[in-house]
Amino acid sequence: MTDRDVRHVTDSRVLAALAHPLRRRLMDVLKVYGPATVGLLAERTGQAPANVSHHLKMLAAADLVAEAPDLARDRRERWWRLRDRGVRWSNADFDSDPAGRAVADAASSLNLDRHVALVRAWHAAGDDAHAAWGEGPFSTDKWLHLTPEELEQLGHEVIELFARWADRAVPDDGHRREPVFLFAHGVPAQP
């Protein structure tokens, strides 16, 4: 995924649309499985079609999803797709607007809750699932001393580089580096 595939969100109304567990899950399903009808999304999420339809309309109003009429076999069938392959935001973009910052904080909290829930679901999976995946699922964490710019740089790098950053000699260049806790999980999951 390139930066061109990721939408940088600076509108708190878009984040408000994202800050809902089912909407986040619908976007995950569309990301993982591609365009889908309300019926397919309802089946994959265990939700009522009317509920899915309502939340898709909220996502569409925020320009996060769009109808995909080219996939419909007839006028009654409505397909939906993501507008962008991914979204990102910086809570700092909302520092001048207390209400916007509260929305950004809520969206970030939901995002973290979603990540943790997926990892917890993996850990709660049965022995058969764990045996099938063997040593593949992982987690890693390191404490580093970084400037904000270095943390941004590291954020763009892949997990395989964590060990290199953790083992590097901290430069003695006069810059103050704060402890930064990093974590990543790679587990099989369903949206």
C-alpha positions as CSV (number, residue, x, y, z in Angstrom):
1,M,0.0,0.0,0.0
2,T,1.5,3.3,-1.0
3,D,0.8,6.7,0.5
4,R,-1.4,7.5,-2.5
5,D,-3.6,4.6,-1.5
6,V,-4.1,6.1,2.0
7,R,-6.4,9.0,2.7
8,H,-5.1,11.5,5.3
9,V,-8.2,12.5,7.3
10,T,-8.3,16.1,8.7
11,D,-12.1,16.4,9.0
12,S,-13.5,15.5,12.4
13,R,-16.9,14.5,10.8
14,V,-15.0,11.8,8.8
15,L,-13.4,10.6,12.1
16,A,-16.8,10.6,13.8
17,A,-18.1,8.3,11.1
18,L,-15.1,6.0,11.7
19,A,-15.5,6.1,15.5
20,H,-18.1,3.3,15.5
21,P,-17.3,-0.3,16.0
22,L,-19.6,-1.7,13.3
23,R,-18.5,0.9,10.8
24,R,-14.9,0.1,11.5
25,R,-15.7,-3.6,11.0
26,L,-17.5,-3.0,7.8
27,M,-14.5,-1.1,6.4
28,D,-12.3,-4.0,7.5
29,V,-14.5,-6.5,5.7
30,L,-14.5,-4.4,2.5
31,K,-10.7,-4.0,2.8
32,V,-10.2,-7.8,3.2
33,Y,-12.8,-9.2,0.9
34,G,-13.4,-6.3,-1.6
35,P,-16.7,-4.9,-2.8
36,A,-19.8,-6.5,-1.3
37,T,-23.6,-6.1,-1.1
38,V,-25.4,-5.3,2.1
39,G,-26.4,-9.0,2.3
40,L,-22.8,-10.2,2.1
41,L,-21.7,-7.6,4.6
42,A,-24.5,-8.6,7.0
43,E,-23.6,-12.2,6.6
44,R,-19.9,-11.6,7.3
45,T,-20.6,-9.4,10.4
46,G,-23.6,-11.2,11.8
47,Q,-25.6,-8.0,11.7
48,A,-29.1,-7.3,10.3
49,P,-29.1,-6.0,6.7
50,A,-31.0,-2.9,7.8
51,N,-28.4,-2.1,10.4
52,V,-25.6,-2.6,7.8
53,S,-27.4,-0.5,5.3
54,H,-27.7,2.4,7.8
55,H,-24.0,2.3,8.7
56,L,-23.0,2.1,5.1
57,K,-25.0,5.3,4.4
58,M,-23.1,7.0,7.3
59,L,-19.8,5.9,5.8
60,A,-20.9,7.0,2.4
61,A,-21.8,10.5,3.8
62,A,-18.3,10.7,5.1
63,D,-16.9,9.7,1.6
64,L,-15.3,6.5,3.1
65,V,-17.3,4.1,1.0
66,A,-19.1,4.4,-2.3
67,E,-21.6,2.5,-4.3
68,A,-20.2,0.2,-7.0
69,P,-23.0,0.1,-9.6
70,D,-20.8,-1.6,-12.2
71,L,-20.9,-4.8,-10.1
72,A,-24.7,-5.0,-9.8
73,R,-26.5,-7.6,-11.9
74,D,-29.8,-5.7,-11.8
75,R,-31.1,-2.3,-10.5
76,R,-32.1,-3.8,-7.1
77,E,-28.6,-5.0,-6.3
78,R,-26.4,-2.5,-4.5
79,W,-22.7,-3.1,-4.2
80,W,-20.3,-1.1,-2.0
81,R,-16.6,-0.5,-2.0
82,L,-14.0,1.5,-0.1
83,R,-13.1,4.9,-1.5
84,D,-9.5,4.5,-0.4
85,R,-7.4,1.5,0.5
86,G,-6.7,3.0,3.9
87,V,-7.1,6.0,6.1
88,R,-4.9,7.7,8.6
89,W,-5.0,10.7,10.8
90,S,-2.9,12.6,13.3
91,N,-4.6,13.7,16.5
92,A,-2.3,16.8,16.4
93,D,-4.3,18.0,13.3
94,F,-7.2,18.6,15.7
95,D,-5.3,20.4,18.5
96,S,-6.9,23.8,17.7
97,D,-10.4,22.4,17.9
98,P,-11.3,20.8,21.2
99,A,-14.4,19.0,19.8
100,G,-12.4,17.7,16.9
101,R,-9.7,16.6,19.2
102,A,-12.2,14.6,21.3
103,V,-13.5,12.9,18.1
104,A,-9.9,12.1,17.0
105,D,-9.1,10.7,20.5
106,A,-12.3,8.6,20.3
107,A,-11.4,7.3,16.8
108,S,-7.8,6.5,18.0
109,S,-9.2,4.7,21.0
110,L,-11.6,2.6,18.9
111,N,-8.7,1.8,16.5
112,L,-6.6,0.5,19.4
113,D,-9.6,-1.4,20.8
114,R,-10.1,-3.1,17.4
115,H,-6.5,-4.1,17.2
116,V,-6.4,-5.5,20.7
117,A,-9.7,-7.3,20.1
118,L,-8.3,-9.1,17.0
119,V,-5.2,-10.2,18.9
120,R,-7.3,-11.4,21.9
121,A,-9.6,-13.3,19.5
122,W,-6.5,-15.0,18.1
123,H,-5.2,-15.9,21.6
124,A,-8.7,-17.3,22.5
125,A,-8.8,-19.4,19.4
126,G,-8.8,-23.2,19.8
127,D,-5.7,-25.5,19.9
128,D,-6.5,-26.6,16.3
129,A,-6.1,-23.1,15.0
130,H,-2.9,-22.5,16.9
131,A,-1.5,-25.8,15.7
132,A,-2.4,-25.0,12.1
133,W,-0.6,-21.7,12.2
134,G,2.4,-23.0,14.2
135,E,5.1,-20.4,14.9
136,G,3.7,-17.9,12.4
137,P,1.7,-15.7,14.7
138,F,3.9,-13.3,16.6
139,S,4.2,-10.2,18.7
140,T,7.2,-8.0,19.3
141,D,8.0,-5.0,21.4
142,K,11.1,-2.8,22.0
143,W,11.8,0.4,23.9
144,L,13.7,3.0,21.9
145,H,15.0,6.5,22.4
146,L,13.7,8.6,19.4
147,T,12.9,12.1,18.3
148,P,9.4,12.6,16.9
149,E,10.9,12.6,13.4
150,E,12.7,9.3,14.0
151,L,9.4,7.7,15.2
152,E,7.7,8.8,12.0
153,Q,10.5,7.3,10.0
154,L,10.3,4.0,11.9
155,G,6.5,4.0,11.5
156,H,7.0,3.6,7.7
157,E,9.3,0.7,8.1
158,V,8.3,-2.9,8.3
159,I,8.3,-5.1,11.4
160,E,11.5,-6.9,10.2
161,L,13.4,-3.7,10.9
162,F,12.4,-3.5,14.6
163,A,15.4,-5.5,15.7
164,R,17.8,-3.2,13.8
165,W,16.4,-0.1,15.4
166,A,16.4,-1.7,18.9
167,D,20.1,-2.7,18.5
168,R,21.4,0.5,17.0
169,A,23.7,2.8,19.0
170,V,21.9,5.9,20.1
171,P,23.5,8.8,18.4
172,D,25.2,11.4,20.7
173,D,24.1,14.4,18.7
174,G,22.6,16.6,21.3
175,H,19.0,15.7,20.4
176,R,16.8,14.6,23.3
177,R,15.3,11.1,22.7
178,E,12.4,9.9,24.7
179,P,11.5,6.3,25.5
180,V,9.1,5.0,22.9
181,F,7.2,1.7,23.2
182,L,6.5,-0.1,19.9
183,F,4.4,-3.1,19.4
184,A,3.2,-5.1,16.4
185,H,1.1,-8.2,16.1
186,G,0.8,-10.4,13.1
187,V,-2.1,-12.9,13.6
188,P,-4.7,-14.5,11.5
189,A,-7.9,-12.6,12.0
190,Q,-11.4,-12.0,10.5
191,P,-12.8,-8.5,10.1
